[in-house]
């Protein structure tokens, strides 16, 4: 009887250990499965992307499935603006309307000098001298309005909350992107690879700034991503231009580089990219939440 009881207890103990191992294994599987699902959500964000092929508009989800056009969608955030006397808007207000960026050009004897200014209330602050002296001129062929003289910035963009101002100026290499807090208007400068800043797009949450750099001869476009919370240089994430952010600020839809990566592409802030549509010449114009 004693031996039987010992054997029974031994069997009961082994069964308990089995149960514990099964619970641990199930927990591990659940964690892994949850991670896989999270990765799937990261690679396939929600929402509907609108794109144009010439004058024709279509809507697709992040996997390229054709969707019905929405009846209406929220207005897009303020786009980057060209600020150049006689070539672009004279003033570019912050989203909250409390400040205005503009460029002024003055004759200082031997040359014209251009400066980026910010007006807030009665205070007018010079943010940077963006051209003058021997700064080279740049002609961008037939692109409407995209011509700058004496290094006047091609693009200026306020963050969604209006508390940061970004701009890229046209000068000789090395090219740079500049970022200034509205509170101090003290610029931080970041080197750019691939060319000058041709397009800027802030993420909806204001954390990231996407920059499409243009080669001087317009034959190549490189998309860089700047984390506005840090001091690291912008990182290359794709080739292309015409950028639209996803509503959750985790992905970009873009017009792929026509010569090497044609089509409509999606790229995550981590640099993972996937072609959504392989049709040549398509460009996104909106990304709305479901």
C-alpha positions, 0 to 999 in steps of 0.5 A: 500500500505504501508503494502504491501511494508513493507511485500515485503521488509521483504520478500526480506530481508529474501531471502537475508539472505537465499542466504548468508547462502547458500553461507556460507554452500557451502563454509563449504562443499567445505572446508570439501570436500577438507580436505577429499580429502587431507586425501585421498591423504595422505592415498593413495600416488601416485607411484608404489611399487616394491616388491620381493617374493623370486626371483620373482618381482612384482609392485603394487600401494599403494592400492595393485593393480598390475601394469606393471613393469616400463621400468626404474626407478631412482637409489635408494638413497645411502643405509646405509652401514655396516662399520666394518674392514674385514666385510663391506666396508672400506669407505662410501662416502657422496652422494656429494663425499666431505667426507668419513666415515670409521672405524679404529681399533687400538691396545691400549694394553689391548684391541682393540679400534674402532673409527668412522672417517670422512675424508674431504679433508686433514682433518680427524676427530674422530666422536666417539669411537664406541667400545673398552675395555669391549664392548661386541661382537655380532653375528647375526647368518647367516645374511651375513656380519652382525657381529660386534666386540667391538661395531663397528657400524653395520650401517652408513648412510649419508643424501641425501644432505650429510650434516648429518651422522647417525649411530647406534653402537652395545653395551649393552643396552641402545641402541642409534642412533647418528646423527651429522652435517657434519659441526661440526661432534658433535654427538646428541644421541637418545635412541632406543626402541626394540633393536639395529639399524639394518637398517637406511633409510633417506627420499628423502627430508632428513627430516626423518630418519627411523630406524629398530631396531633388538632385540638381538635375531633377533625375533622382528623388530621395526620401529622408525622415527626420525625428523632430524630437532628436538631433540625429541627421535625417535617415534615408527610407525610400526613393521617390516624391509626392508624399502623403502620411497615414493618419497614425503617423507610422507610414508614408504613401509616395510616388516611387522614383520613376526610373528605378521604383515606379508605382505607388509605394508605402514605407514605414517610419522604420524603413520597411517598404512595399509597392501598393500599385505597380502602375507608372505615373501614379501619385498619392494625394490623400490618406484617410482613416476608415 
